[in-house]
Amino acid sequence: MTNLSVMDLLLTPRELAERWQMSEKTLANHRSGGMGIPYVKLGSAVRYHLSDVIAFEKRVVAGHGS
């Protein structure tokens, strides 16, 4: 069995939408417009690496105060 870190976790669009308090449709619009964070397509399923989510959040927070 592989030992995965918490940063290797994958979030569903629903989980990310809840985390960011936005709709799944908004996330889908960001994906189709080439905006937002990197995502993984597994067949038809979209997933986001938690490490990418956290890195994006840190950039946004750091950029907001500058």
PQR file with spaces between the fields and no chain letter, atoms N, CA, C, O and H, PARSE charges and radii, in Angstrom:
ATOM       1  N    MET     1       0.837   -1.179    0.000 -0.4000 1.5000
ATOM       2  CA   MET     1       0.000    0.000    0.000 -0.0000 2.0000
ATOM       3  C    MET     1       0.884    1.245    0.000  0.5500 1.7000
ATOM       4  O    MET     1       1.886    1.301    0.713 -0.5500 1.4000
ATOM       5  N    THR     2       0.515    2.231   -0.793 -0.4000 1.5000
ATOM       6  CA   THR     2       1.282    3.458   -0.918 -0.0000 2.0000
ATOM       7  C    THR     2       0.971    4.393    0.237  0.5500 1.7000
ATOM       8  O    THR     2      -0.168    4.492    0.693 -0.5500 1.4000
ATOM       9  H    THR     2      -0.299    2.185   -1.373  0.4000 1.0000
ATOM      10  N    ASN     3       2.005    5.072    0.697 -0.4000 1.5000
ATOM      11  CA   ASN     3       1.860    6.033    1.774 -0.0000 2.0000
ATOM      12  C    ASN     3       1.695    7.427    1.172  0.5500 1.7000
ATOM      13  O    ASN     3       2.691    8.064    0.831 -0.5500 1.4000
ATOM      14  H    ASN     3       2.931    4.991    0.326  0.4000 1.0000
ATOM      15  N    LEU     4       0.468    7.911    1.034 -0.4000 1.5000
ATOM      16  CA   LEU     4       0.201    9.214    0.445 -0.0000 2.0000
ATOM      17  C    LEU     4       0.130   10.277    1.523  0.5500 1.7000
ATOM      18  O    LEU     4      -0.377   10.040    2.620 -0.5500 1.4000
ATOM      19  H    LEU     4      -0.341    7.393    1.311  0.4000 1.0000
ATOM      20  N    SER     5       0.641   11.442    1.197 -0.4000 1.5000
ATOM      21  CA   SER     5       0.515   12.551    2.140 -0.0000 2.0000
ATOM      22  C    SER     5      -0.835   13.220    1.925  0.5500 1.7000
ATOM      23  O    SER     5      -1.500   12.994    0.914 -0.5500 1.4000
ATOM      24  H    SER     5       1.053   11.634    0.306  0.4000 1.0000
ATOM      25  N    VAL     6      -1.224   14.031    2.873 -0.4000 1.5000
ATOM      26  CA   VAL     6      -2.495   14.751    2.771 -0.0000 2.0000
ATOM      27  C    VAL     6      -2.470   15.679    1.555  0.5500 1.7000
ATOM      28  O    VAL     6      -3.519   15.962    0.976 -0.5500 1.4000
ATOM      29  H    VAL     6      -0.684   14.214    3.694  0.4000 1.0000
ATOM      30  N    MET     7      -1.284   16.153    1.163 -0.4000 1.5000
ATOM      31  CA   MET     7      -1.171   17.062    0.024 -0.0000 2.0000
ATOM      32  C    MET     7      -1.434   16.346   -1.296  0.5500 1.7000
ATOM      33  O    MET     7      -1.685   17.002   -2.306 -0.5500 1.4000
ATOM      34  H    MET     7      -0.433   15.923    1.633  0.4000 1.0000
ATOM      35  N    ASP     8      -1.382   15.020   -1.312 -0.4000 1.5000
ATOM      36  CA   ASP     8      -1.647   14.249   -2.526 -0.0000 2.0000
ATOM      37  C    ASP     8      -3.137   13.988   -2.729  0.5500 1.7000
ATOM      38  O    ASP     8      -3.532   13.423   -3.749 -0.5500 1.4000
ATOM      39  H    ASP     8      -1.178   14.486   -0.491  0.4000 1.0000
ATOM      40  N    LEU     9      -3.956   14.388   -1.782 -0.4000 1.5000
ATOM      41  CA   LEU     9      -5.389   14.149   -1.891 -0.0000 2.0000
ATOM      42  C    LEU     9      -5.975   14.887   -3.080  0.5500 1.7000
ATOM      43  O    LEU     9      -5.502   15.956   -3.467 -0.5500 1.4000
ATOM      44  H    LEU     9      -3.636   14.847   -0.954  0.4000 1.0000
ATOM      45  N    LEU    10      -7.005   14.299   -3.646 -0.4000 1.5000
ATOM      46  CA   LEU    10      -7.725   14.924   -4.753 -0.0000 2.0000
ATOM      47  C    LEU    10      -9.092   15.372   -4.270  0.5500 1.7000
ATOM      48  O    LEU    10      -9.792   14.629   -3.581 -0.5500 1.4000
ATOM      49  H    LEU    10      -7.389   13.430   -3.331  0.4000 1.0000
ATOM      50  N    LEU    11      -9.468   16.582   -4.630 -0.4000 1.5000
ATOM      51  CA   LEU    11     -10.786   17.119   -4.286 -0.0000 2.0000
ATOM      52  C    LEU    11     -11.687   17.067   -5.510  0.5500 1.7000
ATOM      53  O    LEU    11     -11.236   17.277   -6.636 -0.5500 1.4000
ATOM      54  H    LEU    11      -8.900   17.186   -5.190  0.4000 1.0000
ATOM      55  N    THR    12     -12.942   16.790   -5.283 -0.4000 1.5000
ATOM      56  CA   THR    12     -13.938   16.859   -6.355 -0.0000 2.0000
ATOM      57  C    THR    12     -14.318   18.330   -6.554  0.5500 1.7000
ATOM      58  O    THR    12     -14.063   19.161   -5.682 -0.5500 1.4000
ATOM      59  H    THR    12     -13.308   16.619   -4.368  0.4000 1.0000
ATOM      60  N    PRO    13     -14.923   18.650   -7.697 -0.5600 1.5000
ATOM      61  CA   PRO    13     -15.416   20.021   -7.875  0.2800 2.0000
ATOM      62  C    PRO    13     -16.401   20.431   -6.766  0.5500 1.7000
ATOM      63  O    PRO    13     -16.405   21.585   -6.337 -0.5500 1.4000
ATOM      64  N    ARG    14     -17.208   19.515   -6.318 -0.4000 1.5000
ATOM      65  CA   ARG    14     -18.156   19.831   -5.240 -0.0000 2.0000
ATOM      66  C    ARG    14     -17.407   20.205   -3.957  0.5500 1.7000
ATOM      67  O    ARG    14     -17.756   21.179   -3.290 -0.5500 1.4000
ATOM      68  H    ARG    14     -17.205   18.577   -6.666  0.4000 1.0000
ATOM      69  N    GLU    15     -16.378   19.427   -3.620 -0.4000 1.5000
ATOM      70  CA   GLU    15     -15.604   19.705   -2.410 -0.0000 2.0000
ATOM      71  C    GLU    15     -14.888   21.058   -2.505  0.5500 1.7000
ATOM      72  O    GLU    15     -14.849   21.814   -1.534 -0.5500 1.4000
ATOM      73  H    GLU    15     -16.094   18.636   -4.162  0.4000 1.0000
ATOM      74  N    LEU    16     -14.323   21.355   -3.678 -0.4000 1.5000
ATOM      75  CA   LEU    16     -13.642   22.639   -3.844 -0.0000 2.0000
ATOM      76  C    LEU    16     -14.644   23.791   -3.832  0.5500 1.7000
ATOM      77  O    LEU    16     -14.378   24.840   -3.246 -0.5500 1.4000
ATOM      78  H    LEU    16     -14.354   20.740   -4.466  0.4000 1.0000
ATOM      79  N    ALA    17     -15.777   23.601   -4.468 -0.4000 1.5000
ATOM      80  CA   ALA    17     -16.812   24.642   -4.466 -0.0000 2.0000
ATOM      81  C    ALA    17     -17.269   24.940   -3.045  0.5500 1.7000
ATOM      82  O    ALA    17     -17.464   26.102   -2.689 -0.5500 1.4000
ATOM      83  H    ALA    17     -15.994   22.749   -4.944  0.4000 1.0000
ATOM      84  N    GLU    18     -17.439   23.914   -2.240 -0.4000 1.5000
ATOM      85  CA   GLU    18     -17.823   24.122   -0.841 -0.0000 2.0000
ATOM      86  C    GLU    18     -16.712   24.836   -0.078  0.5500 1.7000
ATOM      87  O    GLU    18     -16.989   25.739    0.711 -0.5500 1.4000
ATOM      88  H    GLU    18     -17.280   22.970   -2.529  0.4000 1.0000
ATOM      89  N    ARG    19     -15.475   24.450   -0.299 -0.4000 1.5000
ATOM      90  CA   ARG    19     -14.327   25.065    0.381 -0.0000 2.0000
ATOM      91  C    ARG    19     -14.267   26.561    0.067  0.5500 1.7000
ATOM      92  O    ARG    19     -14.019   27.382    0.950 -0.5500 1.4000
ATOM      93  H    ARG    19     -15.249   23.716   -0.940  0.4000 1.0000
ATOM      94  N    TRP    20     -14.500   26.902   -1.204 -0.4000 1.5000
ATOM      95  CA   TRP    20     -14.401   28.292   -1.636 -0.0000 2.0000
ATOM      96  C    TRP    20     -15.741   29.025   -1.617  0.5500 1.7000
ATOM      97  O    TRP    20     -15.806   30.197   -1.986 -0.5500 1.4000
ATOM      98  H    TRP    20     -14.702   26.235   -1.921  0.4000 1.0000
ATOM      99  N    GLN    21     -16.787   28.365   -1.201 -0.4000 1.5000
ATOM     100  CA   GLN    21     -18.130   28.944   -1.120 -0.0000 2.0000
ATOM     101  C    GLN    21     -18.550   29.564   -2.454  0.5500 1.7000
ATOM     102  O    GLN    21     -18.942   30.728   -2.531 -0.5500 1.4000
ATOM     103  H    GLN    21     -16.735   27.412   -0.901  0.4000 1.0000
ATOM     104  N    MET    22     -18.453   28.751   -3.482 -0.4000 1.5000
ATOM     105  CA   MET    22     -18.906   29.150   -4.814 -0.0000 2.0000
ATOM     106  C    MET    22     -19.596   27.960   -5.464  0.5500 1.7000
ATOM     107  O    MET    22     -19.575   26.851   -4.928 -0.5500 1.4000
ATOM     108  H    MET    22     -18.134   27.806   -3.419  0.4000 1.0000
ATOM     109  N    SER    23     -20.196   28.190   -6.597 -0.4000 1.5000
ATOM     110  CA   SER    23     -20.916   27.101   -7.259 -0.0000 2.0000
ATOM     111  C    SER    23     -19.962   26.240   -8.088  0.5500 1.7000
ATOM     112  O    SER    23     -18.902   26.692   -8.520 -0.5500 1.4000
ATOM     113  H    SER    23     -20.213   29.090   -7.032  0.4000 1.0000
ATOM     114  N    GLU    24     -20.365   25.006   -8.294 -0.4000 1.5000
ATOM     115  CA   GLU    24     -19.610   24.114   -9.174 -0.0000 2.0000
ATOM     116  C    GLU    24     -19.601   24.666  -10.601  0.5500 1.7000
ATOM     117  O    GLU    24     -18.635   24.466  -11.337 -0.5500 1.4000
ATOM     118  H    GLU    24     -21.226   24.639   -7.944  0.4000 1.0000
ATOM     119  N    LYS    25     -20.650   25.344  -10.982 -0.4000 1.5000
ATOM     120  CA   LYS    25     -20.746   25.945  -12.320 -0.0000 2.0000
ATOM     121  C    LYS    25     -19.657   26.999  -12.504  0.5500 1.7000
ATOM     122  O    LYS    25     -19.058   27.087  -13.576 -0.5500 1.4000
ATOM     123  H    LYS    25     -21.434   25.506  -10.384  0.4000 1.0000
ATOM     124  N    THR    26     -19.398   27.792  -11.479 -0.4000 1.5000
ATOM     125  CA   THR    26     -18.342   28.802  -11.559 -0.0000 2.0000
ATOM     126  C    THR    26     -16.986   28.134  -11.776  0.5500 1.7000
ATOM     127  O    THR    26     -16.190   28.592  -12.595 -0.5500 1.4000
ATOM     128  H    THR    26     -19.884   27.721  -10.608  0.4000 1.0000
ATOM     129  N    LEU    27     -16.723   27.052  -11.042 -0.4000 1.5000
ATOM     130  CA   LEU    27     -15.474   26.307  -11.246 -0.0000 2.0000
ATOM     131  C    LEU    27     -15.390   25.771  -12.669  0.5500 1.7000
ATOM     132  O    LEU    27     -14.333   25.836  -13.296 -0.5500 1.4000
ATOM     133  H    LEU    27     -17.369   26.680  -10.376  0.4000 1.0000
ATOM     134  N    ALA    28     -16.494   25.244  -13.179 -0.4000 1.5000
ATOM     135  CA   ALA    28     -16.522   24.721  -14.550 -0.0000 2.0000
ATOM     136  C    ALA    28     -16.243   25.838  -15.547  0.5500 1.7000
ATOM     137  O    ALA    28     -15.529   25.630  -16.528 -0.5500 1.4000
ATOM     138  H    ALA    28     -17.353   25.191  -12.669  0.4000 1.0000
ATOM     139  N    ASN    29     -16.800   27.019  -15.305 -0.4000 1.5000
ATOM     140  CA   ASN    29     -16.546   28.162  -16.189 -0.0000 2.0000
ATOM     141  C    ASN    29     -15.070   28.546  -16.158  0.5500 1.7000
ATOM     142  O    ASN    29     -14.489   28.867  -17.195 -0.5500 1.4000
ATOM     143  H    ASN    29     -17.380   27.188  -14.509  0.4000 1.0000
ATOM     144  N    HIS    30     -14.465   28.516  -14.981 -0.4000 1.5000
ATOM     145  CA   HIS    30     -13.037   28.824  -14.864 -0.0000 2.0000
ATOM     146  C    HIS    30     -12.208   27.805  -15.643  0.5500 1.7000
ATOM     147  O    HIS    30     -11.263   28.173  -16.341 -0.5500 1.4000
ATOM     148  H    HIS    30     -14.937   28.255  -14.138  0.4000 1.0000
ATOM     149  N    ARG    31     -12.562   26.527  -15.524 -0.4000 1.5000
ATOM     150  CA   ARG    31     -11.829   25.492  -16.265 -0.0000 2.0000
ATOM     151  C    ARG    31     -11.944   25.716  -17.760  0.5500 1.7000
ATOM     152  O    ARG    31     -10.940   25.685  -18.472 -0.5500 1.4000
ATOM     153  H    ARG    31     -13.330   26.228  -14.958  0.4000 1.0000
ATOM     154  N    SER    32     -13.156   25.941  -18.244 -0.4000 1.5000
ATOM     155  CA   SER    32     -13.359   26.083  -19.690 -0.0000 2.0000
ATOM     156  C    SER    32     -12.730   27.365  -20.220  0.5500 1.7000
ATOM     157  O    SER    32     -12.387   27.450  -21.399 -0.5500 1.4000
ATOM     158  H    SER    32     -13.972   25.967  -17.666  0.4000 1.0000
ATOM     159  N    GLY    33     -12.578   28.365  -19.349 -0.4000 1.5000
ATOM     160  CA   GLY    33     -11.958   29.625  -19.753 -0.0000 2.0000
ATOM     161  C    GLY    33     -10.454   29.651  -19.554  0.5500 1.7000
ATOM     162  O    GLY    33      -9.806   30.660  -19.830 -0.5500 1.4000
ATOM     163  H    GLY    33     -12.857   28.296  -18.391  0.4000 1.0000
ATOM     164  N    GLY    34      -9.891   28.538  -19.074 -0.4000 1.5000
ATOM     165  CA   GLY    34      -8.450   28.473  -18.860 -0.0000 2.0000
ATOM     166  C    GLY    34      -7.977   29.253  -17.651  0.5500 1.7000
ATOM     167  O    GLY    34      -6.793   29.568  -17.538 -0.5500 1.4000
ATOM     168  H    GLY    34     -10.417   27.718  -18.851  0.4000 1.0000
ATOM     169  N    MET    35      -8.898   29.571  -16.738 -0.4000 1.5000
ATOM     170  CA   MET    35      -8.545   30.309  -15.527 -0.0000 2.0000
ATOM     171  C    MET    35      -8.525   29.338  -14.344  0.5500 1.7000
ATOM     172  O    MET    35      -8.843   28.157  -14.484 -0.5500 1.4000
ATOM     173  H    MET    35      -9.860   29.315  -16.829  0.4000 1.0000
ATOM     174  N    GLY    36      -8.155   29.847  -13.213 -0.4000 1.5000
ATOM     175  CA   GLY    36      -8.207   29.039  -12.003 -0.0000 2.0000
ATOM     176  C    GLY    36      -6.971   28.183  -11.840  0.5500 1.7000
ATOM     177  O    GLY    36      -5.888   28.530  -12.311 -0.5500 1.4000
ATOM     178  H    GLY    36      -7.897   30.807  -13.100  0.4000 1.0000
ATOM     179  N    ILE    37      -7.146   27.067  -11.170 -0.4000 1.5000
ATOM     180  CA   ILE    37      -6.010   26.215  -10.819 -0.0000 2.0000
ATOM     181  C    ILE    37      -5.951   24.987  -11.715  0.5500 1.7000
ATOM     182  O    ILE    37      -6.941   24.630  -12.354 -0.5500 1.4000
ATOM     183  H    ILE    37      -8.026   26.785  -10.787  0.4000 1.0000
ATOM     184  N    PRO    38      -4.786   24.339  -11.762 -0.5600 1.5000
ATOM     185  CA   PRO    38      -4.678   23.106  -12.550  0.2800 2.0000
ATOM     186  C    PRO    38      -5.645   22.042  -12.022  0.5500 1.7000
ATOM     187  O    PRO    38      -5.978   22.006  -10.837 -0.5500 1.4000
ATOM     188  N    TYR    39      -6.077   21.193  -12.927 -0.4000 1.5000
ATOM     189  CA   TYR    39      -6.964   20.095  -12.541 -0.0000 2.0000
ATOM     190  C    TYR    39      -6.561   18.848  -13.293  0.5500 1.7000
ATOM     191  O    TYR    39      -5.819   18.900  -14.273 -0.5500 1.4000
ATOM     192  H    TYR    39      -5.807   21.222  -13.890  0.4000 1.0000
ATOM     193  N    VAL    40      -7.065   17.731  -12.816 -0.4000 1.5000
ATOM     194  CA   VAL    40      -6.778   16.425  -13.412 -0.0000 2.0000
ATOM     195  C    VAL    40      -8.084   15.875  -13.964  0.5500 1.7000
ATOM     196  O    VAL    40      -9.121   15.945  -13.304 -0.5500 1.4000
ATOM     197  H    VAL    40      -7.668   17.689  -12.020  0.4000 1.0000
ATOM     198  N    LYS    41      -8.034   15.328  -15.174 -0.4000 1.5000
ATOM     199  CA   LYS    41      -9.199   14.659  -15.765 -0.0000 2.0000
ATOM     200  C    LYS    41      -8.939   13.167  -15.708  0.5500 1.7000
ATOM     201  O    LYS    41      -7.979   12.678  -16.303 -0.5500 1.4000
ATOM     202  H    LYS    41      -7.191   15.271  -15.710  0.4000 1.0000
ATOM     203  N    LEU    42      -9.779   12.445  -15.001 -0.4000 1.5000
ATOM     204  CA   LEU    42      -9.712   10.995  -14.918 -0.0000 2.0000
ATOM     205  C    LEU    42     -10.967   10.466  -15.602  0.5500 1.7000
ATOM     206  O    LEU    42     -12.023   10.337  -14.982 -0.5500 1.4000
ATOM     207  H    LEU    42     -10.560   12.842  -14.518  0.4000 1.0000
ATOM     208  N    GLY    43     -10.833   10.167  -16.874 -0.4000 1.5000
ATOM     209  CA   GLY    43     -12.022    9.846  -17.660 -0.0000 2.0000
ATOM     210  C    GLY    43     -12.840   11.119  -17.789  0.5500 1.7000
ATOM     211  O    GLY    43     -12.353   12.116  -18.320 -0.5500 1.4000
ATOM     212  H    GLY    43      -9.975   10.272  -17.377  0.4000 1.0000
ATOM     213  N    SER    44     -14.064   11.096  -17.313 -0.4000 1.5000
ATOM     214  CA   SER    44     -14.895   12.303  -17.340 -0.0000 2.0000
ATOM     215  C    SER    44     -14.881   13.036  -15.997  0.5500 1.7000
ATOM     216  O    SER    44     -15.487   14.099  -15.861 -0.5500 1.4000
ATOM     217  H    SER    44     -14.459   10.286  -16.881  0.4000 1.0000
ATOM     218  N    ALA    45     -14.192   12.468  -15.009 -0.4000 1.5000
ATOM     219  CA   ALA    45     -14.159   13.062  -13.673 -0.0000 2.0000
ATOM     220  C    ALA    45     -13.051   14.107  -13.562  0.5500 1.7000
ATOM     221  O    ALA    45     -11.917   13.871  -13.979 -0.5500 1.4000
ATOM     222  H    ALA    45     -13.700   11.605  -15.119  0.4000 1.0000
ATOM     223  N    VAL    46     -13.389   15.249  -13.002 -0.4000 1.5000
ATOM     224  CA   VAL    46     -12.429   16.320  -12.754 -0.0000 2.0000
ATOM     225  C    VAL    46     -12.040   16.269  -11.283  0.5500 1.7000
ATOM     226  O    VAL    46     -12.889   16.101  -10.408 -0.5500 1.4000
ATOM     227  H    VAL    46     -14.310   15.440  -12.664  0.4000 1.0000
ATOM     228  N    ARG    47     -10.732   16.416  -11.023 -0.4000 1.5000
ATOM     229  CA   ARG    47     -10.228   16.437   -9.648 -0.0000 2.0000
ATOM     230  C    ARG    47      -9.162   17.512   -9.527  0.5500 1.7000
ATOM     231  O    ARG    47      -8.484   17.855  -10.496 -0.5500 1.4000
ATOM     232  H    ARG    47     -10.042   16.552  -11.734  0.4000 1.0000
ATOM     233  N    TYR    48      -9.029   18.036   -8.309 -0.4000 1.5000
ATOM     234  CA   TYR    48      -8.032   19.052   -7.999 -0.0000 2.0000
ATOM     235  C    TYR    48      -7.101   18.526   -6.924  0.5500 1.7000
ATOM     236  O    TYR    48      -7.557   17.998   -5.910 -0.5500 1.4000
ATOM     237  H    TYR    48      -9.579   17.757   -7.522  0.4000 1.0000
ATOM     238  N    HIS    49      -5.791   18.666   -7.137 -0.4000 1.5000
ATOM     239  CA   HIS    49      -4.824   18.288   -6.105 -0.0000 2.0000
ATOM     240  C    HIS    49      -4.916   19.294   -4.965  0.5500 1.7000
ATOM     241  O    HIS    49      -4.885   20.503   -5.191 -0.5500 1.4000
ATOM     242  H    HIS    49      -5.420   19.095   -7.961  0.4000 1.0000
ATOM     243  N    LEU    50      -5.029   18.790   -3.743 -0.4000 1.5000
ATOM     244  CA   LEU    50      -5.090   19.666   -2.580 -0.0000 2.0000
ATOM     245  C    LEU    50      -3.868   20.582   -2.523  0.5500 1.7000
ATOM     246  O    LEU    50      -3.990   21.747   -2.143 -0.5500 1.4000
ATOM     247  H    LEU    50      -5.054   17.807   -3.559  0.4000 1.0000
ATOM     248  N    SER    51      -2.706   20.077   -2.891 -0.4000 1.5000
ATOM     249  CA   SER    51      -1.493   20.908   -2.869 -0.0000 2.0000
ATOM     250  C    SER    51      -1.620   22.100   -3.822  0.5500 1.7000
ATOM     251  O    SER    51      -1.147   23.189   -3.499 -0.5500 1.4000
ATOM     252  H    SER    51      -2.608   19.131   -3.199  0.4000 1.0000
ATOM     253  N    ASP    52      -2.249   21.917   -4.994 -0.4000 1.5000
ATOM     254  CA   ASP    52      -2.468   23.026   -5.926 -0.0000 2.0000
ATOM     255  C    ASP    52      -3.470   24.027   -5.359  0.5500 1.7000
ATOM     256  O    ASP    52      -3.311   25.237   -5.519 -0.5500 1.4000
ATOM     257  H    ASP    52      -2.633   21.032   -5.256  0.4000 1.0000
ATOM     258  N    VAL    53      -4.504   23.511   -4.696 -0.4000 1.5000
ATOM     259  CA   VAL    53      -5.515   24.381   -4.084 -0.0000 2.0000
ATOM     260  C    VAL    53      -4.866   25.266   -3.024  0.5500 1.7000
ATOM     261  O    VAL    53      -5.084   26.478   -3.004 -0.5500 1.4000
ATOM     262  H    VAL    53      -4.633   22.528   -4.566  0.4000 1.0000
ATOM     263  N    ILE    54      -4.078   24.668   -2.155 -0.4000 1.5000
ATOM     264  CA   ILE    54      -3.433   25.426   -1.079 -0.0000 2.0000
ATOM     265  C    ILE    54      -2.441   26.436   -1.643  0.5500 1.7000
ATOM     266  O    ILE    54      -2.386   27.571   -1.170 -0.5500 1.4000
ATOM     267  H    ILE    54      -3.901   23.684   -2.171  0.4000 1.0000
ATOM     268  N    ALA    55      -1.658   26.047   -2.644 -0.4000 1.5000
ATOM     269  CA   ALA    55      -0.704   26.971   -3.262 -0.0000 2.0000
ATOM     270  C    ALA    55      -1.439   28.156   -3.894  0.5500 1.7000
ATOM     271  O    ALA    55      -0.995   29.297   -3.771 -0.5500 1.4000
ATOM     272  H    ALA    55      -1.703   25.126   -3.029  0.4000 1.0000
ATOM     273  N    PHE    56      -2.552   27.891   -4.565 -0.4000 1.5000
ATOM     274  CA   PHE    56      -3.343   28.959   -5.174 -0.0000 2.0000
ATOM     275  C    PHE    56      -3.890   29.896   -4.101  0.5500 1.7000
ATOM     276  O    PHE    56      -3.833   31.117   -4.250 -0.5500 1.4000
ATOM     277  H    PHE    56      -2.913   26.964   -4.665  0.4000 1.0000
ATOM     278  N    GLU    57      -4.414   29.329   -3.033 -0.4000 1.5000
ATOM     279  CA   GLU    57      -4.951   30.152   -1.944 -0.0000 2.0000
ATOM     280  C    GLU    57      -3.865   31.048   -1.349  0.5500 1.7000
ATOM     281  O    GLU    57      -4.118   32.216   -1.054 -0.5500 1.4000
ATOM     282  H    GLU    57      -4.460   28.337   -2.913  0.4000 1.0000
ATOM     283  N    LYS    58      -2.671   30.511   -1.174 -0.4000 1.5000
ATOM     284  CA   LYS    58      -1.562   31.311   -0.627 -0.0000 2.0000
ATOM     285  C    LYS    58      -1.185   32.443   -1.577  0.5500 1.7000
ATOM     286  O    LYS    58      -0.909   33.555   -1.128 -0.5500 1.4000
ATOM     287  H    LYS    58      -2.466   29.562   -1.414  0.4000 1.0000
ATOM     288  N    ARG    59      -1.168   32.178   -2.887 -0.4000 1.5000
ATOM     289  CA   ARG    59      -0.854   33.230   -3.857 -0.0000 2.0000
ATOM     290  C    ARG    59      -1.905   34.329   -3.830  0.5500 1.7000
ATOM     291  O    ARG    59      -1.571   35.513   -3.885 -0.5500 1.4000
ATOM     292  H    ARG    59      -1.392   31.274   -3.252  0.4000 1.0000
ATOM     293  N    VAL    60      -3.153   33.947   -3.747 -0.4000 1.5000
ATOM     294  CA   VAL    60      -4.236   34.933   -3.751 -0.0000 2.0000
ATOM     295  C    VAL    60      -4.156   35.808   -2.495  0.5500 1.7000
ATOM     296  O    VAL    60      -4.279   37.031   -2.569 -0.5500 1.4000
ATOM     297  H    VAL    60      -3.424   32.985   -3.703  0.4000 1.0000
ATOM     298  N    VAL    61      -3.952   35.173   -1.360 -0.4000 1.5000
ATOM     299  CA   VAL    61      -3.857   35.924   -0.101 -0.0000 2.0000
ATOM     300  C    VAL    61      -2.637   36.830   -0.131  0.5500 1.7000
ATOM     301  O    VAL    61      -2.728   37.994    0.257 -0.5500 1.4000
ATOM     302  H    VAL    61      -3.853   34.180   -1.300  0.4000 1.0000
ATOM     303  N    ALA    62      -1.487   36.317   -0.588 -0.4000 1.5000
ATOM     304  CA   ALA    62      -0.260   37.102   -0.640 -0.0000 2.0000
ATOM     305  C    ALA    62      -0.414   38.263   -1.634  0.5500 1.7000
ATOM     306  O    ALA    62       0.056   39.371   -1.374 -0.5500 1.4000
ATOM     307  H    ALA    62      -1.413   35.371   -0.904  0.4000 1.0000
ATOM     308  N    GLY    63      -1.067   38.008   -2.762 -0.4000 1.5000
ATOM     309  CA   GLY    63      -1.259   39.044   -3.772 -0.0000 2.0000
ATOM     310  C    GLY    63      -2.250   40.103   -3.353  0.5500 1.7000
ATOM     311  O    GLY    63      -2.162   41.247   -3.800 -0.5500 1.4000
ATOM     312  H    GLY    63      -1.449   37.109   -2.973  0.4000 1.0000
ATOM     313  N    HIS    64      -3.193   39.742   -2.501 -0.4000 1.5000
ATOM     314  CA   HIS    64      -4.238   40.678   -2.069 -0.0000 2.0000
ATOM     315  C    HIS    64      -3.675   41.779   -1.194  0.5500 1.7000
ATOM     316  O    HIS    64      -4.112   42.927   -1.278 -0.5500 1.4000
ATOM     317  H    HIS    64      -3.264   38.814   -2.138  0.4000 1.0000
ATOM     318  N    GLY    65      -2.719   41.443   -0.364 -0.4000 1.5000
ATOM     319  CA   GLY    65      -2.163   42.435    0.566 -0.0000 2.0000
ATOM     320  C    GLY    65      -1.069   43.290   -0.033  0.5500 1.7000
ATOM     321  O    GLY    65      -0.649   44.264    0.593 -0.5500 1.4000
ATOM     322  H    GLY    65      -2.364   40.511   -0.296  0.4000 1.0000
ATOM     323  N    SER    66      -0.588   42.961   -1.233 -0.4000 1.5000
ATOM     324  CA   SER    66       0.526   43.700   -1.824 -0.0000 2.0000
ATOM     325  C    SER    66       0.072   44.972   -2.501  0.5500 1.7000
ATOM     326  O    SER    66       0.893   45.707   -3.049 -0.5500 1.4000
ATOM     327  H    SER    66      -0.929   42.170   -1.741  0.4000 1.0000
